[in-house]
Amino acid sequence: MRNEKQKHRKPLAQEHSFHNDAETFAERVRRVVGKIPEGNVLTYQQVAALAGSPRAYRAVGNIIAKNYDPNIPCHRVIRSDGETGGYNRGREKKKRLLQKEGAITPR
């Protein structure tokens, strides 16, 4: 016979998951992007994987395109082919910011 505590206990994998169940995918994306250090970049695909949905890289682009919080450095997210990709403040500004931070070199 099972005791009531065992019956309602979450499986171990859920207890130690990477992200909070109450957190939305968009919140996880913003948290991951917010932790990218200056001078570094992640790809949209890497951000999606770190946020818990490896195939949602297009959604990552849509989420960060709508971000205007200066504490979330969206310019540090680039395409998998090494191109900088889009930026809601302009592609040229994204390139300048990444060059200034030393994440990319001028061409």
N, C-alpha and C positions, 0 to 999 in steps of 0.2 A: 504494500500500500504506500502511495506517495504522500509525502507531507505537503501542505499547501505552499510553502516557500519554494520547494523544488518545482512544483507545477507551474508557477508563474515566473520562474527565473529565465532571463534572456540567455540564449546560447552564447558561449564564450566569444565567438567571432563578433557578435553584435556589441558585447561589452567593451571590446578593445578595438573598435573600428576607428579609422583615421579621422572621420568627420562626425560631427554632431548630427543626429537624425533630425533635429529641429532646424538645422541650417539648410537653406535652399542651395541649389547648384550655383546660382548667381553670387550668393554670399561666399561660397567656398572659392569661386573664381577670384573674387575681389580680395579675399584673404591671401590666396596663393600669390597673386600679382603684387599685393602690398608687401610681400616679403622678398621680392627680387632685389638684391643689393645693387647699388650704383655700380656701373661698369660691367654688369652682367645682363644677359638676356635669356629668355625662355621662348620656345616656340609655342604657337597656339595649341599644338598637339600635346606638348609637355604640360602646359597649364591644365588642359582638359584631364589628362591622366592624374595629375596631382590633386585635382579637385574631385576625383572619383568617377569620372566618365570619359575614358580614353578616346572614344569615338566622337565626342561632342566638341571637336575643335572649332567647327563653324559657329556653334553656339557661343563659344568663348569670344570669338570676334564680335558677335552681335552684342554681347554683354559689355565688353570693354569699350565698344564704340559709343555707348550711351553714358559712359562714366566721365564725370567732370570733377571728381574729388581729387585735389592735388596730392593727397596722401597715398593715392593708388597710382603707381607709375606705369600706366598702360603703354607708354612708349617703349618699355623694355620687353614687349612681347612681339616677336617677329615670325615670319613665315618659315616653314620647314626647309625651303630651298635657299635660305639665307637672305632673301630680300626683306626689306623692312616691313612691307605691308602698309595698310592704311592706318590713319590716326585722325581722331576727331578734331584735331587742331591743325591738320595739314601734314602731308607726307614730308615736305621739306623741313618743317619744324621738328618732326620725329627724327629725321636724319641728323639735324644739327644737335639735338639733345643727346642722341646716342654717341655722336662724335665727341661732344664736350665731355661726356662721362667716360670716354675711352672704350666703349663697347664695340664700336666699329671704326674703321679707318676711312678717311676721305678717299674717294675714287678719282 
